Amino acid sequence: RQVGPDHPDTATCLNNLAWFDRNQGNLTEAEALINRGLSIREKSFGKEHPAVARNLANLAELFARQERWSEAEPLLRRAVAIDTAALD
């Protein structure tokens, strides 16, 4: 199986690398990686897929670590809405 730069598996790898960067204090790089993974997942699955919600929550967590509350809250609210709709 071939995995390219826009494959959902690449998004997972980007997210994992973002957590590594986050833990090393490279928050700007982590944010860029999470956003890239989010874009891939939105294109692959649609904007209302639970995989997108996980990326949104990860980005919100990163913003919360930086006390960027006004940016974190809408992302978490969107993630909750997506997950809630998926459960209905």
Buried (B, 14 or more C-beta within 10 A) or exposed (E): EEEEEEBBEBBBBBBEBBBEBBEEEBBEBBBBBBBBBBBBBBEBBEEEBBBBBBBBBBBBBBBBEEEBEEEBEEBBEBBEEBBEEEEE
